[in-house]
Each structure stands twice: as structure tokens, then as C-alpha cells.
Amino acid sequence: MNHNNNFQQSSDGRHDDDAALTEFLSSLMGYTPTIPDELVEHYLAKSGFQCPDVRLIRLVAVATQKFVAEVATDALQYATNTFFLHLLLFVFTRYQGFSLFTNSSLTQYRKII
């Protein structure tokens, strides 16, 4: 009897997941992603995937948009950090007598770069 109760809870959870997924995919119809549907369809077809459902195409577009945004954010963060490290090196080499910097900190910085 306990087994049947667990099965029913499992199927209810699956029903909730299916309903949430259906609602999410329906909400994609009102959203215009940055990456056009035609471009996504082209690359999906090029990889051998054919799908007539626009909701799935938009889901792939949103996932791709998120990936590209994360890569761009990481690149910006890396560039900003590198800029400040180079600025620190410039200040150190320009003002070697400045008390905040020592020869050991310059050596550590050069190991980072």
C-alpha cells in the first residue's frame, strides 16, 4: 500500500513538472530573443536537428543567449582585472621608491602575468 502512495506522489510531481514546463514554453511565444529564430533553425538543421515547434527553437535561442552573455561577462571581468594589474605594474615601475611596493610584490605580479 505504501508503494502505491509513493507512485501517486511521484506522478503528481511529474504532472506539476509537466505543467510548469508547458507554461514556460508557452511564455516563450511572447518573448523575442536576441538571436533570431531563423538563425537558430539554420544551425539546428545544419547539425541534423529538425523541429517544427517554435517554442523549442526559442528555448535554444534563450539558452544560447545566456551562454554568450556569460562568456562576454567573463571576458570583461578578465580584461578589467588584467588592466588593473598592468596599471599596478606601471605605477610600481614608474615610482619604485613608493613605500607600498616592494621588489617581492613585483616578482609576484610578474608570475601572475
C-alpha positions in Angstrom: 0.0 0.0 0.0 2.9 2.4 0.8 4.3 1.6 -2.7 1.1 2.8 -4.4 1.1 6.0 -2.3 4.7 6.8 -3.4 3.8 6.1 -7.0 0.9 8.6 -6.8 3.1 11.3 -5.2 5.7 10.7 -7.9 3.1 11.0 -10.7 1.7 14.2 -9.1 5.2 15.7 -9.0 5.7 14.7 -12.7 2.4 16.3 -13.5 3.5 19.6 -11.8 6.8 19.5 -13.7 5.0 18.9 -17.0 2.6 21.8 -16.2 5.5 24.1 -15.3 7.4 23.2 -18.5 4.3 23.7 -20.6 3.7 27.1 -19.0 7.3 28.1 -19.5 7.3 27.0 -23.2 4.1 28.9 -23.8 5.6 32.1 -22.2 8.4 31.9 -24.8 5.9 32.6 -27.6 5.6 36.2 -26.3 9.3 36.7 -25.9 11.6 37.8 -28.8 15.1 36.5 -28.2 18.2 38.4 -29.3 19.2 35.5 -31.6 16.6 35.3 -34.5 14.6 32.1 -34.9 15.8 31.7 -38.5 19.5 31.6 -37.3 18.8 29.0 -34.6 16.8 26.9 -37.1 19.7 27.1 -39.6 22.3 25.9 -37.1 20.0 23.2 -35.7 19.3 22.0 -39.3 23.0 22.0 -40.1 23.6 19.8 -37.1 20.8 17.4 -38.2 18.0 18.5 -35.9 14.6 19.3 -37.5 11.9 20.8 -35.2 8.7 22.5 -36.3 7.9 23.7 -32.8 8.8 27.4 -32.5 8.8 27.1 -28.7 11.7 24.7 -28.7 13.6 26.9 -31.2 13.1 29.9 -28.8 14.3 27.8 -25.9 17.5 27.0 -27.7 17.8 30.7 -28.6 17.4 31.7 -24.9 20.0 29.1 -23.8 22.4 30.3 -26.4 21.8 34.0 -25.4 22.6 33.1 -21.8 25.8 31.3 -22.8 27.0 34.2 -24.9 26.2 36.7 -22.1 28.2 34.6 -19.6 31.2 34.4 -21.9 31.1 38.1 -22.5 30.8 38.9 -18.8 33.8 36.6 -18.0 35.8 38.2 -20.8 35.0 41.7 -19.5 36.0 40.7 -15.9 39.2 39.2 -17.1 40.1 42.3 -19.2 39.3 44.6 -16.2 41.4 42.6 -13.9 44.3 42.5 -16.4 44.0 46.2 -16.9 44.3 46.9 -13.2 47.3 44.5 -12.9 49.1 46.3 -15.7 48.2 49.7 -14.1 49.7 48.5 -10.9 52.9 47.3 -12.7 53.1 50.7 -14.4 52.8 52.6 -11.2 55.3 50.3 -9.5 57.9 50.7 -12.3 57.3 54.4 -12.5 57.6 55.1 -8.8 59.8 52.3 -7.5 60.6 54.3 -4.3 56.9 54.4 -3.4 56.5 52.7 0.0 53.5 50.5 -0.8 55.5 48.4 -3.3 58.5 46.1 -2.7 60.6 44.0 -5.1 58.9 40.8 -3.9 55.4 42.2 -4.9 56.8 43.0 -8.4 58.1 39.4 -8.7 54.8 38.0 -7.6 52.9 40.2 -10.1 55.1 39.1 -13.0 54.4 35.4 -12.0 50.7 36.2 -12.3 51.1 37.6 -15.8 
